Amino acid sequence: MPDPAQVKEIARDYLAEEGVELKAGKTAFLLVDLVHGRIRAYSADEYADIAPVLVGSGWHMRWPIPPISNARANALIADTAKRADNLFKMVSLRVDPDPHGVILYAGAGAAIDAIQRRCAEEWKAYCEVPQGG
C-alpha cells in the first residue's frame, strides 16, 4: 500500500478511445481508489445494486455516471484527476484497530463535491441529448 504522502500524482486508468466498455454493463461508475491512488471509469453488472465492501469501507469512492463513450469517460477522468489527487492526499488508511476504513482530513469534502458536480454534468448532458441513433 503506497503512502499517500509519497505519491506525487494519482494514476489515471484511461479506456481505449474506440471501445464501448461503459455501455456494456448495467451501470457505469467513476471510481477513485484511495488505497492505491487510481482513478478510472468502469461498467459493472455485479455491483450495480449493492456497494462492494471496498466502497463501504471508504477505501474506494465511486460516483454513478451515464453510459458515455470512452472518449467522454477519458475526458471525465482527466477533468476530475486533480480533485481525485487532492482527495488521495487528504486521507489516511485505517487498518488497525477494526473497523478498517479511511480517515478524511479537512478539505476532502470539497474534492468529493467537485467530483460529484462533474459527474452530475455528465448526467445532465446525457439526458439533454437524444440517445437514439
N, C-alpha and C positions, 0 to 999 in steps of 0.2 A: 504494500500500500504506500503510494508516494505521500510525502509530507507536503501539504498544500503550500507551505512557506517556501519550499524549494522548487516548485513547479512554476515556470515562467508564464506559460500560456496553456489554456485548455486545448486539448486535441479536438480537431473537427473531423468527424467521420462523414464525408460527403458521399452522396449517392451518384451512381453513373448517370450522366446527363440524359441519355436516351432511354433509360429504364422507366418502369411504371410500378416500382415497389410499393408506393403508398396507396395505390389503387387496388392492390391485390388482397389486402386484409379487410377485416371488419371495421377497424378503427385505426386511425393514424395518430402518432404522438411525436412531439419534440421532447427529447429526454436529455437531462443533464445528470451525468454520473458523478456524484460528489466524492466518491471513493477514488476513482482512477483519473478524474479530470477529463471527461469526454463529453461532447455534445453530438447528438445525432437525431435523425428523424427515422421513424420506422413504422411499419404497419403490423398489426397483430390480431389474430383471432382469439388466441388463448387467454389474453389478458384484457379483453375489451370490456367485460362486465365486472371484473374484480381487479383490485390493485395488487400487483405482486408484492411479496414480502420486502424486497429492496426499496420499493416506493413507500410502503407502510412504515418502514424504519427510518425513512428520510435519507437513506444513502443514495437513492435516485429521486430526482424530481422530474415530473413529466406533465405536459400540457397537451390536451387533445387539439389536433389540427385537422383541417379538411383533407380529403384525398387529392392533393395537388400534384402537379408534375414534379419530377425530380429536380428540374432546374429551379422551380419556385421553392422547393424544400431546401435546396442548397443555398439559395438567397436568404431564406429564413435562418438557416444555421449561421451564415456569415453575419447577418444583421444582429443576431442575439448572442454571438460568441463573446463579445466584450462584456456583456452583462453576466453571462454564464461564468466567464473568467473572474469577474468581481465576486460573484456568489461563491465560487470554488475557493477563493482566497479568504472568505469570511466564515468558514466552517471549521469545526474540529470534529473528528470522528470519535464517538464514544463506543468503546468495545469492552470496557470493564469499569464498574460493575454492570450487571444487567439492569435495565434493558439496553441493548445496543441501539445506536442511533446517531444522530447528527446534532451538534450544538451550533446554532446560528448566532452570529455576532451582530452587533449594531450595524445597520446598513444593508444587511442581507435582504430585508423586506423590499427595499427599493429595487434591487436587482430582480427579485421574484416578480414584482409588479410590472416592471418594464418588459420582461419576457412574456408575461401574461397578456399585456396590451398588444405586443407584436403578434402573438398567436391569434388574438381576437381580430386584428386587422386582416389576417388571412381568412378567417371565417367570414368577415364582412365582405371582402372581395369575392370570395367563393359563392356566397349567397346572392350577391347582386348580379352576377354574370350568369346568363342562361347556360345550363350544363348540357344541353342536347348537342350532339354532333361533335 
